[in-house]
């Protein structure tokens, strides 16, 4: 009896298993494989796929300063290699019989599950698929391949569904995904054609598409048209895609892209409407709402709208949940104030933007640029240069046109700043030289006293931080079972001793120990010696020794300062068109008894400036100096023939001959005469191609008879002013060598 029962059970089990075979077209078999596919293999595959999508959404960072892509994903140029899974059947499967490799990425796992569903649960009987979930498996397979950047295998999977399951309920979605893969594969024309057929219901479908599917289709069409640079068509289908907004994430993104396109076309009203729709879209993700407010600020068209938007930006700044966006909000508030000519408020908000905690480096570069430009317009060139320097130090994308423009601007300021620093430094030294001995001592003693006070405060601050840092979550310097007082902390005491010795040396325990004349003691194991450990930072004599007293050094300081002032005057006049600063520098150097080779060019430039300003008295003053003291020069000839074009004042052949003559002077070691001759002719060569050659020869001559610092200044001027010429490149190399 027991044997009979066993036989019956075995037969029953065999019958059930046989009925569940993928080759048997039975109700039990179809339902069993369908359920196992849907709720087991495909469920796990879709979970992995959704996890991959979440990773993309969390990891993708939009560049809000450029037009964001419709699909928030960035594909690399190098294709990602993903293992092929053996299925033994179509749609681009590998049929080489190799052992299956384990996937390690969410999309790889999704592909693996899709392949498993097709391999183990596919019921292709007489060329008809009996498992209703297999088309879902192929769709998941294609989508996983799409996100792994394997577009051709993805297209093969989509094509297999379209060819094999023309009546599947996911056929429209599959065609949209195939079109997206073709767009990524630079085949947007085919994508546009197939999507139009689908959306116009001229394909195999006989019913209207659901709204969500139409949204997907119109979005894909907009992607294709943007890829093919057909912006008008892209706008058309983005508008269609945003009619229903069933997908809140993609819908908000489509509206944002649409607004950006209108903004780039200077259609500010249309752009503002698109951004306002995002703000009014209750389900839109918060990041799109915030940046829509920011874009509205950029597109403000009048004072009234600007005021309203500024008030809204201010409200957003005060809301706690907007802290991650403070740098952008402060920047836009500054921009609106700048547009309203409230520069002080603009600068204040730009500085607040820089102080806001943020890892948005690109935003910082724009803020630095705004502050740099404001200072540049106000003739604060040194401050402007510091902001441009900050951009260069933090910029990530150093190849774009904006960065190259900023770098060029910064480079143009480099020579100017160098000359300004020389003037400031030499003026400072010369002012100290001009003081009496007691005044010099008083000056440096005050400096030393201030320095000591700052050092003491800094040392005390460090001690306090070390001693009590653990109270506020800092370094735990407390000894075991000891209190928090400074002298209970052995590490704090050790640190304090080190800092004290670094600043004061090893002082004896006595009254007036701070006085610089006191000696410091250093005990050794062998003997105790008294040594003088003067801290030069606090030693008055060491400062007094640095004051130059030799006439040659003092004269060199004056010459270098005067040359720098002259060069600054020319730079402000010719390069920056800043008449006020040009006059200031040239008039000052003119009053400082400059060397004779500078007198003529200084008067020439002052004559030109005052002539343009219409100041007859000043113009005549400098004109008379040129005509009286330098009657045979080219300057005098130009003044006598004002209607003669400047470029005709000296012919090309005459310029070449003049260069040869001056070059011969240089070869004969007549360097001062060489410089004087070049200074004399330079103003008549402003439009000549040979101008860089004269400037370089002048720099060479300066290097032969003046100090290395003056030589470097002259070469640096050639390198900055004529950087794209052969002469400029030679000057750059020389400056590099001199800087080593």
C-alpha positions as CSV (number, residue, x, y, z in Angstrom):
1,X,0.0,0.0,0.0
2,X,2.8,2.4,0.9
3,X,4.6,1.6,-2.4
4,X,1.4,2.4,-4.3
5,X,1.1,5.8,-2.6
6,X,4.7,6.6,-3.5
7,X,4.2,5.7,-7.1
8,X,1.0,7.9,-7.3
9,X,2.9,10.8,-5.7
10,X,5.8,10.5,-8.1
11,X,3.4,10.3,-11.1
12,X,1.5,13.4,-9.8
13,X,4.6,15.4,-9.3
14,X,5.9,14.4,-12.8
15,X,2.6,15.4,-14.3
16,X,2.6,18.8,-12.6
17,X,6.2,19.5,-13.7
18,X,5.5,18.3,-17.2
19,X,2.5,20.6,-17.4
20,X,4.7,23.5,-16.4
21,X,7.1,22.9,-19.2
22,X,7.9,25.9,-21.5
23,X,7.2,23.7,-24.4
24,X,3.6,22.8,-23.3
25,X,0.9,25.3,-24.2
26,X,-1.5,24.6,-21.3
27,X,-3.4,26.9,-19.0
28,X,-1.3,25.8,-16.0
29,X,2.0,26.2,-17.8
30,X,1.1,29.7,-19.2
31,X,-0.1,31.0,-15.9
32,X,2.7,29.4,-13.9
33,X,5.4,30.9,-16.0
34,X,3.6,34.3,-16.3
35,X,3.3,34.6,-12.5
36,X,6.9,33.5,-11.9
37,X,8.1,36.0,-14.5
38,X,6.1,38.9,-13.2
39,X,6.3,38.5,-9.4
40,X,9.7,36.9,-9.1
41,X,12.3,37.5,-11.8
42,X,11.0,40.7,-13.4
43,X,10.0,42.2,-10.0
44,X,13.6,41.9,-8.8
45,X,14.9,43.2,-12.2
46,X,12.6,46.3,-12.0
47,X,13.6,46.9,-8.5
48,X,17.3,47.0,-9.5
49,X,16.4,49.2,-12.5
50,X,14.6,51.7,-10.3
51,X,17.5,51.7,-7.9
52,X,19.8,52.6,-10.8
53,X,17.5,55.4,-11.8
54,X,17.5,56.7,-8.2
55,X,21.3,56.7,-8.3
56,X,21.3,58.7,-11.5
57,X,18.9,61.3,-10.1
58,X,20.8,61.6,-6.9
59,X,24.2,61.7,-8.5
60,X,23.4,64.0,-11.4
61,X,24.3,67.6,-10.9
62,X,22.7,70.1,-13.2
63,X,24.7,73.1,-14.4
64,X,22.0,75.8,-14.0
65,X,24.2,78.3,-15.8
66,X,23.8,76.5,-19.1
67,X,20.8,74.9,-20.8
68,X,20.1,71.7,-18.9
69,X,19.5,68.5,-20.9
70,X,16.0,67.2,-21.3
71,X,17.1,63.8,-19.9
72,X,19.2,64.2,-16.7
73,X,21.9,61.8,-17.5
74,X,25.4,62.2,-18.8
75,X,26.9,59.5,-21.1
76,X,30.6,59.2,-21.3
77,X,32.4,59.1,-24.7
78,X,34.0,55.7,-23.9
79,X,31.4,53.0,-23.9
80,X,31.0,50.9,-20.7
81,X,31.6,47.2,-21.2
82,X,28.9,45.1,-19.7
83,X,29.0,41.3,-19.6
84,X,26.8,39.5,-22.2
85,X,24.4,36.9,-20.8
86,X,23.8,33.7,-22.7
87,X,20.2,33.1,-23.6
88,X,20.4,31.1,-26.7
89,X,17.8,33.2,-28.5
90,X,17.5,36.5,-30.4
91,X,17.7,40.2,-29.6
92,X,21.4,40.4,-29.6
93,X,22.1,37.7,-27.1
94,X,25.5,36.0,-27.0
95,X,25.2,32.3,-27.9
96,X,28.7,31.2,-27.3
97,X,27.8,29.0,-24.3
98,X,30.2,30.8,-21.9
99,X,29.4,30.7,-18.2
100,X,27.2,33.5,-17.1
101,X,29.1,36.4,-15.5
102,X,27.7,38.1,-12.4
103,X,26.6,41.8,-12.9
104,X,27.7,44.3,-10.3
105,X,25.7,47.5,-11.3
106,X,21.9,48.0,-10.8
107,X,21.4,48.2,-14.5
108,X,23.6,45.1,-15.0
109,X,21.5,43.2,-12.5
110,X,18.3,44.4,-14.2
111,X,19.7,43.1,-17.5
112,X,20.6,39.8,-15.9
113,X,17.1,39.3,-14.5
114,X,15.5,40.2,-17.8
115,X,17.7,37.6,-19.5
116,X,16.8,35.0,-16.9
117,X,13.1,35.7,-17.4
118,X,13.5,35.2,-21.2
119,X,15.7,32.1,-20.8
120,X,13.7,30.2,-18.1
121,X,10.2,31.4,-18.6
122,X,10.0,32.1,-22.3
123,X,7.2,30.0,-24.1
124,X,8.0,30.5,-27.8
125,X,5.8,27.7,-29.2
126,X,5.4,27.6,-33.0
127,X,6.8,31.2,-33.3
128,X,4.2,32.5,-30.9
129,X,5.1,33.7,-27.4
130,X,2.6,32.3,-24.8
131,X,4.1,34.1,-21.8
132,X,2.5,37.6,-21.6
133,X,5.4,39.0,-19.5
134,X,8.2,38.3,-22.0
135,X,7.7,41.5,-23.9
136,X,8.1,43.3,-20.5
137,X,11.3,41.4,-20.0
138,X,12.7,42.5,-23.4
139,X,11.7,46.1,-22.7
140,X,13.5,46.0,-19.4
141,X,16.5,44.4,-21.1
142,X,16.6,47.3,-23.7
143,X,16.2,50.0,-21.0
144,X,19.0,48.5,-18.9
145,X,21.3,48.4,-21.9
146,X,20.3,52.0,-22.7
147,X,21.4,53.3,-19.3
148,X,24.6,51.2,-19.5
149,X,25.4,53.1,-22.7
150,X,25.1,50.0,-25.0
151,X,22.7,51.6,-27.5
152,X,23.0,49.1,-30.4
153,X,22.2,46.1,-28.2
154,X,19.4,48.1,-26.7
155,X,17.9,48.9,-30.1
156,X,18.1,45.2,-31.0
157,X,16.1,44.3,-27.9
158,X,13.5,47.0,-28.7
159,X,13.3,45.9,-32.3
160,X,12.7,42.3,-31.2
161,X,9.7,43.4,-29.2
162,X,8.3,45.5,-32.0
163,X,8.8,42.7,-34.6
164,X,7.6,39.8,-32.4
165,X,4.9,41.4,-30.2
166,X,3.2,44.0,-32.4
167,X,0.0,43.9,-30.3
168,X,1.7,44.1,-26.9
169,X,0.4,46.7,-24.5
170,X,3.9,48.2,-24.1
171,X,4.6,48.5,-27.8
172,X,4.2,52.3,-27.8
173,X,6.6,52.7,-24.9
174,X,9.0,50.4,-26.6
175,X,9.0,52.5,-29.8
176,X,9.7,55.6,-27.7
177,X,12.7,54.0,-26.0
178,X,14.0,52.7,-29.4
179,X,13.8,56.3,-30.7
180,X,15.7,57.6,-27.6
181,X,18.4,55.0,-28.2
182,X,18.6,56.1,-31.9
183,X,19.0,59.7,-30.8
184,X,21.9,58.7,-28.5
185,X,23.3,56.8,-31.4
186,X,23.3,59.9,-33.6
187,X,20.4,58.6,-35.7
188,X,17.9,61.3,-34.8
189,X,16.3,61.5,-38.3
190,X,15.0,57.9,-37.9
191,X,13.9,58.7,-34.4
192,X,11.9,61.7,-35.5
193,X,10.2,59.8,-38.3
194,X,9.2,56.8,-36.1
195,X,8.0,59.0,-33.3
196,X,5.8,61.1,-35.6
197,X,4.3,58.0,-37.0
198,X,3.5,56.8,-33.5
199,X,2.2,60.0,-32.1
200,X,0.0,60.7,-35.2
201,X,-1.5,57.1,-34.8
202,X,-0.5,56.1,-38.3
203,X,1.4,53.0,-37.1
204,X,0.0,49.6,-36.0
205,X,-2.0,51.2,-33.2
206,X,-5.7,51.9,-33.8
207,X,-6.5,53.7,-30.5
208,X,-5.4,56.9,-29.0
209,X,-2.3,56.9,-26.9
210,X,-2.5,57.5,-23.1
211,X,-1.5,61.0,-21.9
212,X,1.6,59.7,-20.1
213,X,2.8,58.0,-23.3
214,X,2.2,61.1,-25.4
215,X,4.2,63.1,-22.9
216,X,7.1,60.6,-23.2
217,X,6.8,60.7,-27.0
218,X,6.8,64.5,-27.3
219,X,9.7,64.7,-24.8
220,X,11.7,62.3,-27.0
221,X,10.8,64.3,-30.1
222,X,12.1,67.5,-28.4
223,X,15.3,65.7,-27.5
224,X,15.7,64.6,-31.2
225,X,15.1,68.2,-32.5
226,X,17.5,69.7,-30.0
227,X,20.1,67.2,-31.0
228,X,19.6,68.2,-34.7
229,X,19.6,71.9,-33.8
230,X,16.0,72.5,-34.8
231,X,15.1,74.7,-31.9
232,X,11.7,75.9,-33.2
233,X,10.5,72.3,-33.5
234,X,12.0,71.5,-30.1
235,X,9.9,74.3,-28.6
236,X,6.8,73.1,-30.4
237,X,7.0,69.6,-28.9
238,X,8.1,70.8,-25.5
239,X,5.0,72.8,-25.4
240,X,3.0,69.7,-26.3
241,X,4.8,67.6,-23.7
242,X,3.9,70.2,-20.9
243,X,0.2,70.3,-21.7
244,X,-0.7,67.6,-19.2
245,X,2.3,67.3,-16.8
246,X,1.5,63.7,-15.6
247,X,5.2,63.0,-14.9
248,X,6.0,65.7,-12.3
249,X,9.8,65.4,-12.6
250,X,10.1,65.3,-16.4
251,X,7.3,67.8,-16.8
252,X,9.0,70.4,-14.5
253,X,12.3,69.7,-16.4
254,X,10.6,70.2,-19.8
255,X,9.2,73.5,-18.6
256,X,12.6,74.7,-17.4
257,X,14.3,73.8,-20.6
258,X,11.5,75.6,-22.6
259,X,12.0,78.7,-20.4
260,X,15.8,78.6,-21.0
261,X,15.3,78.3,-24.7
262,X,13.0,81.4,-24.7
263,X,15.5,83.2,-22.5
264,X,18.4,82.5,-24.9
265,X,16.3,83.9,-27.7
266,X,15.7,87.1,-25.6
267,X,11.9,86.3,-25.5
268,X,11.8,87.3,-21.8
269,X,8.0,87.3,-21.5
270,X,7.6,83.8,-22.9
271,X,10.5,82.6,-20.7
272,X,8.9,84.2,-17.6
273,X,5.6,82.4,-18.3
274,X,7.4,79.1,-18.5
275,X,9.2,79.6,-15.2
276,X,6.1,80.9,-13.5
277,X,4.3,77.7,-14.6
278,X,6.9,75.7,-12.7
279,X,6.4,77.9,-9.6
280,X,2.7,77.4,-9.8
281,X,3.0,73.6,-10.5
282,X,2.3,72.3,-7.0
283,X,3.9,68.9,-7.6
284,X,7.1,70.2,-9.2
285,X,10.3,69.2,-7.4
286,X,11.6,72.0,-5.2
287,X,14.9,72.4,-7.0
288,X,13.1,73.4,-10.2
289,X,10.9,75.9,-8.3
290,X,13.9,77.5,-6.7
291,X,15.8,77.9,-9.9
292,X,12.6,79.1,-11.6
293,X,12.6,82.0,-9.1
294,X,16.2,82.7,-9.9
295,X,15.6,82.6,-13.7
296,X,12.7,85.0,-13.2
297,X,15.2,87.4,-11.6
298,X,17.5,87.1,-14.6
299,X,14.6,87.8,-17.0
300,X,13.2,90.8,-15.2
301,X,12.4,93.4,-17.8
302,X,11.4,96.6,-15.9
303,X,11.9,98.4,-12.6
304,X,8.5,97.4,-11.4
305,X,8.9,93.7,-12.0
306,X,12.5,93.9,-10.7
307,X,11.3,95.3,-7.4
308,X,8.6,92.6,-7.0
309,X,11.1,89.9,-7.8
310,X,13.7,91.4,-5.5
311,X,11.1,91.3,-2.7
312,X,10.4,87.6,-3.5
313,X,14.1,86.8,-3.5
314,X,14.5,88.4,-0.1
315,X,11.6,86.4,1.2
316,X,13.2,83.2,-0.1
317,X,16.5,84.1,1.6
318,X,14.8,84.4,4.9
319,X,13.2,80.9,4.7
320,X,15.3,78.3,6.5
321,X,14.7,75.5,4.0
322,X,16.4,77.6,1.3
323,X,19.8,77.5,3.0
324,X,21.3,75.2,0.3
325,X,20.4,77.9,-2.3
326,X,21.7,81.0,-0.4
327,X,24.7,81.5,-2.6
328,X,22.5,81.6,-5.7
329,X,19.8,83.7,-4.1
330,X,22.3,86.3,-2.7
331,X,23.9,86.5,-6.2
332,X,20.6,87.2,-7.9
333,X,19.7,89.8,-5.3
334,X,23.1,91.4,-6.0
335,X,22.5,91.2,-9.7
336,X,19.1,93.0,-9.4
337,X,20.6,95.7,-7.2
338,X,23.4,96.2,-9.8
339,X,20.8,96.5,-12.6
340,X,19.1,99.2,-10.5
341,X,22.5,101.0,-10.1
342,X,22.6,100.3,-6.4
343,X,26.3,99.2,-6.6
344,X,27.0,99.3,-2.8
345,X,24.1,97.0,-2.2
346,X,25.1,94.8,-5.1
347,X,28.6,94.4,-3.7
348,X,27.2,93.6,-0.3
349,X,25.0,90.8,-1.6
350,X,27.8,89.4,-3.8
351,X,30.0,89.2,-0.8
352,X,27.2,87.4,1.1
353,X,27.0,85.0,-1.8
354,X,30.7,84.2,-1.4
355,X,30.3,83.7,2.4
356,X,27.4,81.3,2.1
357,X,28.3,77.7,2.6
358,X,28.2,76.0,-0.7
359,X,30.2,73.6,-2.9
360,X,29.0,75.3,-6.1
361,X,32.3,76.4,-7.5
362,X,30.9,77.7,-10.7
363,X,28.6,80.0,-8.8
364,X,31.6,81.4,-7.0
365,X,33.4,82.1,-10.2
366,X,30.4,84.2,-11.5
367,X,30.3,86.1,-8.2
368,X,34.0,86.8,-8.3
369,X,33.6,87.9,-11.9
370,X,30.9,90.4,-11.0
371,X,32.9,91.9,-8.2
372,X,36.0,92.0,-10.4
373,X,34.0,93.8,-13.2
374,X,32.6,96.3,-10.7
375,X,36.0,97.2,-9.4
376,X,37.4,97.3,-13.0
377,X,34.8,99.8,-14.1
378,X,35.6,101.9,-11.0
379,X,39.3,101.9,-12.0
380,X,40.2,99.7,-8.9
381,X,42.4,97.5,-11.1
382,X,44.4,95.9,-8.4
383,X,41.3,94.8,-6.5
384,X,39.7,93.6,-9.8
385,X,42.8,91.5,-10.6
386,X,42.6,89.8,-7.2
387,X,39.0,88.7,-8.0
388,X,40.0,87.4,-11.4
389,X,42.9,85.6,-9.8
390,X,40.4,83.9,-7.5
391,X,38.5,82.6,-10.5
392,X,41.6,81.2,-12.1
393,X,42.5,79.4,-8.9
394,X,39.2,77.6,-8.4
395,X,37.8,77.3,-12.0
396,X,37.1,73.7,-12.9
397,X,36.5,74.2,-16.7
398,X,39.6,76.0,-17.8
399,X,38.9,75.6,-21.6
400,X,35.7,77.5,-22.1
401,X,35.5,80.9,-23.8
402,X,34.5,82.7,-20.6
403,X,37.5,81.4,-18.7
404,X,39.9,82.4,-21.5
405,X,38.4,85.9,-21.6
406,X,38.8,86.3,-17.8
407,X,42.4,84.9,-18.0
408,X,43.2,87.4,-20.8
409,X,41.8,90.2,-18.7
410,X,43.8,89.1,-15.7
411,X,47.0,88.8,-17.8
412,X,46.5,92.4,-19.1
413,X,46.3,93.6,-15.5
414,X,49.5,91.7,-14.5
415,X,51.9,94.2,-15.9
416,X,49.9,97.2,-14.5
417,X,49.8,95.6,-11.0
418,X,53.6,94.9,-11.2
419,X,54.3,98.5,-11.9
420,X,51.9,99.8,-9.2
421,X,53.6,97.5,-6.7
422,X,57.0,98.9,-7.7
423,X,55.7,102.5,-7.3
424,X,54.2,101.7,-3.9
425,X,57.2,99.8,-2.6
426,X,59.8,102.4,-3.8
427,X,57.7,105.3,-2.5
428,X,57.5,103.6,0.9
429,X,61.2,103.1,1.1
430,X,62.0,106.6,-0.1
431,X,59.6,108.1,2.4
432,X,61.5,106.3,5.2
433,X,64.8,107.4,3.7
434,X,63.6,111.0,3.9
435,X,62.9,110.8,7.6
436,X,65.5,111.9,10.2
437,X,67.2,109.2,12.4
438,X,64.9,109.7,15.4
439,X,61.8,109.6,13.1
440,X,63.0,106.4,11.6
441,X,63.5,104.8,15.0
442,X,60.1,106.0,16.1
443,X,58.5,104.6,13.0
444,X,60.0,101.1,13.3
445,X,59.5,101.0,17.1
446,X,55.8,101.6,16.6
447,X,55.8,98.8,14.0
448,X,57.5,96.4,16.4
449,X,55.1,97.2,19.2
450,X,52.1,96.6,17.0
451,X,53.7,93.3,15.8
452,X,54.4,92.1,19.4
453,X,50.8,92.9,20.4
454,X,49.4,90.9,17.4
455,X,51.8,87.9,18.1
456,X,50.8,87.9,21.8
457,X,47.1,87.9,20.9
458,X,47.6,85.1,18.4
459,X,49.6,83.0,20.8
460,X,47.0,83.4,23.5
461,X,44.2,82.6,21.2
462,X,46.0,79.3,20.2
463,X,46.5,78.4,23.8
464,X,42.9,79.0,24.6
465,X,41.8,76.9,21.7
466,X,44.1,74.1,22.7
467,X,43.1,74.2,26.3
468,X,39.4,74.4,25.9
469,X,38.8,73.0,22.4
470,X,37.5,69.7,23.8
471,X,34.7,71.6,25.6
472,X,33.2,72.5,22.2
473,X,33.9,69.2,20.4
474,X,37.5,70.0,19.4
475,X,40.7,68.2,20.2
476,X,40.6,66.2,23.4
477,X,43.7,67.5,25.1
478,X,42.6,66.8,28.7
479,X,44.7,64.5,30.8
480,X,43.0,61.6,32.5
481,X,41.1,62.5,35.7
482,X,42.1,66.2,35.4
483,X,40.0,69.3,35.2
484,X,39.6,71.7,32.3
485,X,41.7,74.5,33.7
486,X,44.7,75.4,31.5
487,X,47.4,74.4,34.1
488,X,45.7,71.0,34.6
489,X,46.3,70.2,30.9
490,X,49.9,68.9,30.3
491,X,49.5,69.1,26.5
492,X,48.3,72.7,26.7
493,X,51.3,73.6,28.9
494,X,53.7,71.9,26.5
495,X,52.2,73.8,23.6
496,X,52.4,77.1,25.5
497,X,56.0,76.6,26.3
498,X,56.8,75.8,22.7
499,X,55.0,78.9,21.4
500,X,56.6,81.1,24.1
501,X,60.1,79.9,23.2
502,X,59.3,80.4,19.5
503,X,58.4,84.1,20.1
504,X,60.5,85.1,23.1
505,X,63.3,82.6,23.3
506,X,64.3,81.0,26.6
507,X,64.0,84.0,29.0
508,X,65.2,84.1,32.6
509,X,62.6,84.5,35.3
510,X,63.1,88.2,36.1
511,X,61.4,91.6,35.9
512,X,61.0,93.3,32.5
513,X,61.6,90.0,30.7
514,X,59.9,91.3,27.6
515,X,62.5,93.9,26.9
516,X,64.4,93.2,23.7
517,X,67.8,93.8,25.3
518,X,67.4,91.0,27.7
519,X,69.4,87.8,27.2
520,X,67.9,84.4,26.8
521,X,69.4,81.3,28.4
522,X,69.6,77.8,27.1
523,X,70.6,75.0,29.5
524,X,72.3,71.9,28.2
525,X,73.4,68.7,29.9
526,X,77.1,69.6,29.8
527,X,77.0,73.3,30.8
528,X,74.8,76.3,31.0
529,X,75.6,79.0,28.5
530,X,74.1,82.5,28.1
531,X,73.4,83.3,24.5
532,X,71.8,86.1,22.7
533,X,68.7,84.9,20.9
534,X,67.4,88.1,19.5
535,X,64.2,87.8,17.6
536,X,64.8,89.8,14.4
537,X,61.1,90.5,14.2
538,X,61.4,92.7,17.3
539,X,65.0,94.0,16.8
540,X,65.0,97.7,16.0
541,X,68.6,97.7,14.7
542,X,67.8,95.0,12.1
543,X,65.1,97.2,10.6
544,X,67.3,100.4,10.6
545,X,70.0,98.4,8.8
546,X,67.7,97.8,5.9
547,X,67.3,101.5,5.1
548,X,69.4,102.3,2.1
549,X,71.9,105.1,2.6
550,X,74.1,104.9,-0.5
551,X,73.3,107.4,-3.2
552,X,73.4,104.8,-5.9
553,X,70.8,102.7,-4.3
554,X,68.5,105.6,-3.6
555,X,68.9,106.9,-7.2
556,X,68.1,103.4,-8.5
557,X,64.9,103.4,-6.4
558,X,63.9,106.7,-7.9
559,X,64.7,105.7,-11.4
560,X,62.7,102.4,-11.1
561,X,59.8,104.3,-9.6
562,X,59.8,106.9,-12.4
563,X,60.0,104.3,-15.1
564,X,57.1,102.4,-13.5
565,X,55.1,105.6,-13.3
566,X,55.7,106.4,-17.0
567,X,54.8,102.8,-18.0
568,X,51.6,103.1,-15.9
569,X,50.7,106.3,-17.6
570,X,51.1,104.7,-21.0
571,X,49.1,101.6,-20.0
572,X,46.2,103.6,-18.6
573,X,46.2,105.8,-21.7
574,X,46.6,103.3,-24.5
575,X,45.3,100.0,-23.0
576,X,42.6,100.9,-20.5
577,X,41.6,104.3,-21.9
578,X,41.5,105.7,-18.4
579,X,42.4,109.3,-18.9
580,X,42.2,110.3,-15.2
581,X,44.7,107.7,-14.0
582,X,46.9,108.2,-17.0
583,X,47.1,112.0,-16.2
584,X,47.7,111.3,-12.6
585,X,50.7,109.0,-13.3
586,X,52.2,111.1,-16.1
587,X,51.9,114.4,-14.3
588,X,53.5,112.9,-11.2
589,X,56.5,111.4,-13.0
590,X,56.8,114.7,-14.9
591,X,57.1,116.5,-11.5
592,X,59.8,114.1,-10.2
593,X,62.7,115.3,-12.4
594,X,62.7,112.1,-14.6
595,X,65.7,111.0,-16.6
596,X,66.2,112.9,-19.9
597,X,65.1,110.0,-22.1
598,X,61.6,110.1,-20.5
599,X,61.0,113.8,-20.8
600,X,60.1,113.8,-24.5
601,X,57.6,110.8,-24.4
602,X,56.0,112.1,-21.2
603,X,55.3,115.5,-22.7
604,X,54.1,113.9,-25.9
605,X,51.5,111.7,-24.1
606,X,50.4,114.6,-21.9
607,X,50.0,116.8,-25.1
608,X,47.8,114.1,-26.6
609,X,45.6,113.7,-23.5
610,X,45.1,117.4,-23.0
611,X,44.4,117.9,-26.7
612,X,41.7,115.3,-26.6
613,X,40.2,116.9,-23.4
614,X,40.2,120.3,-25.0
615,X,42.4,121.9,-22.4
616,X,44.1,124.6,-24.6
617,X,46.5,125.9,-21.9
618,X,47.9,122.5,-20.9
619,X,48.0,121.4,-24.5
620,X,50.1,124.5,-25.5
621,X,52.3,124.1,-22.5
622,X,53.5,120.6,-23.5
623,X,53.4,121.4,-27.2
624,X,55.8,124.3,-26.7
625,X,58.2,122.1,-24.7
626,X,58.3,119.6,-27.7
627,X,58.7,122.3,-30.3
628,X,61.3,124.3,-28.4
629,X,63.4,121.6,-26.9
630,X,63.0,118.8,-29.5
631,X,62.3,120.6,-32.8
632,X,63.8,118.0,-35.1
633,X,61.9,115.0,-33.6
634,X,59.0,113.1,-35.2
635,X,56.7,114.5,-32.4
636,X,57.4,118.0,-33.5
637,X,56.8,117.1,-37.2
638,X,53.4,115.6,-36.3
639,X,52.5,118.7,-34.2
640,X,53.4,121.0,-37.1
641,X,51.3,118.8,-39.5
642,X,48.3,117.8,-37.5
643,X,46.2,117.0,-40.5
644,X,48.7,114.4,-41.7
645,X,47.6,110.9,-40.7
646,X,49.8,109.4,-38.0
647,X,50.5,106.2,-39.9
648,X,51.9,108.3,-42.8
649,X,54.2,110.3,-40.5
650,X,56.9,107.7,-41.0
651,X,57.0,105.4,-44.0
652,X,57.6,101.7,-43.7
653,X,61.0,101.9,-45.3
654,X,61.9,104.8,-43.1
655,X,60.9,102.8,-40.0
656,X,63.1,99.9,-41.1
657,X,66.0,102.2,-41.7
658,X,65.5,103.8,-38.4
659,X,65.4,100.4,-36.7
660,X,68.7,99.5,-38.4
661,X,70.3,102.7,-37.2
662,X,69.2,102.2,-33.6
663,X,70.3,98.6,-33.7
664,X,73.8,99.6,-34.8
665,X,73.9,101.9,-31.8
666,X,73.0,98.9,-29.6
667,X,75.7,96.8,-31.2
668,X,78.2,99.6,-30.4
669,X,77.3,99.3,-26.7
670,X,75.6,102.7,-26.7
671,X,72.7,101.4,-24.6
672,X,71.5,104.7,-23.1
673,X,71.4,106.3,-26.5
674,X,69.6,103.3,-27.9
675,X,66.8,103.6,-25.3
676,X,66.6,107.4,-25.8
677,X,66.2,107.0,-29.5
678,X,63.5,104.3,-29.2
679,X,61.6,106.4,-26.6
680,X,61.7,109.3,-29.1
681,X,60.2,107.4,-32.0
682,X,57.8,105.0,-30.2
683,X,54.7,107.3,-30.2
684,X,54.9,107.5,-34.0
685,X,54.9,103.7,-34.4
686,X,51.6,102.9,-32.7
687,X,50.1,101.3,-35.8
688,X,53.3,99.8,-37.1
689,X,54.0,96.1,-37.2
690,X,57.6,96.8,-36.2
691,X,56.5,98.3,-32.9
692,X,57.2,95.0,-30.9
693,X,60.7,94.9,-32.4
694,X,61.5,98.4,-31.1
695,X,60.1,97.6,-27.7
696,X,62.1,94.4,-27.4
697,X,65.3,96.2,-28.5
698,X,64.6,98.9,-25.9
699,X,64.2,96.2,-23.2
700,X,67.5,94.6,-24.2
701,X,69.2,98.0,-24.0
702,X,67.8,98.7,-20.5
703,X,69.1,95.3,-19.4
704,X,72.6,96.2,-20.5
705,X,73.1,99.3,-18.4
706,X,70.5,99.2,-15.6
707,X,69.8,96.7,-12.8
708,X,68.1,93.4,-13.2
709,X,64.8,94.6,-11.7
710,X,64.4,97.4,-14.2
711,X,65.4,94.9,-17.0
712,X,62.7,92.5,-15.8
713,X,60.1,95.3,-15.7
714,X,60.9,96.2,-19.3
715,X,60.8,92.6,-20.5
716,X,57.5,91.9,-18.7
717,X,55.9,94.9,-20.4
718,X,56.9,93.4,-23.9
719,X,55.6,90.0,-22.8
720,X,52.2,91.2,-21.7
721,X,51.7,93.9,-24.4
722,X,52.8,91.8,-27.4
723,X,52.3,88.2,-26.1
724,X,51.1,86.8,-29.5
725,X,54.2,88.0,-31.4
726,X,57.6,86.4,-31.7
727,X,59.1,89.3,-29.7
728,X,56.5,88.8,-27.0
729,X,57.3,85.1,-26.8
730,X,61.0,85.8,-26.5
731,X,60.3,88.3,-23.7
732,X,58.2,85.7,-21.9
733,X,61.1,83.2,-21.9
734,X,63.5,85.8,-20.6
735,X,61.1,86.8,-17.8
736,X,60.9,83.1,-16.8
737,X,64.7,82.9,-16.7
738,X,64.9,86.1,-14.7
739,X,62.3,84.8,-12.2
740,X,64.2,81.6,-11.3
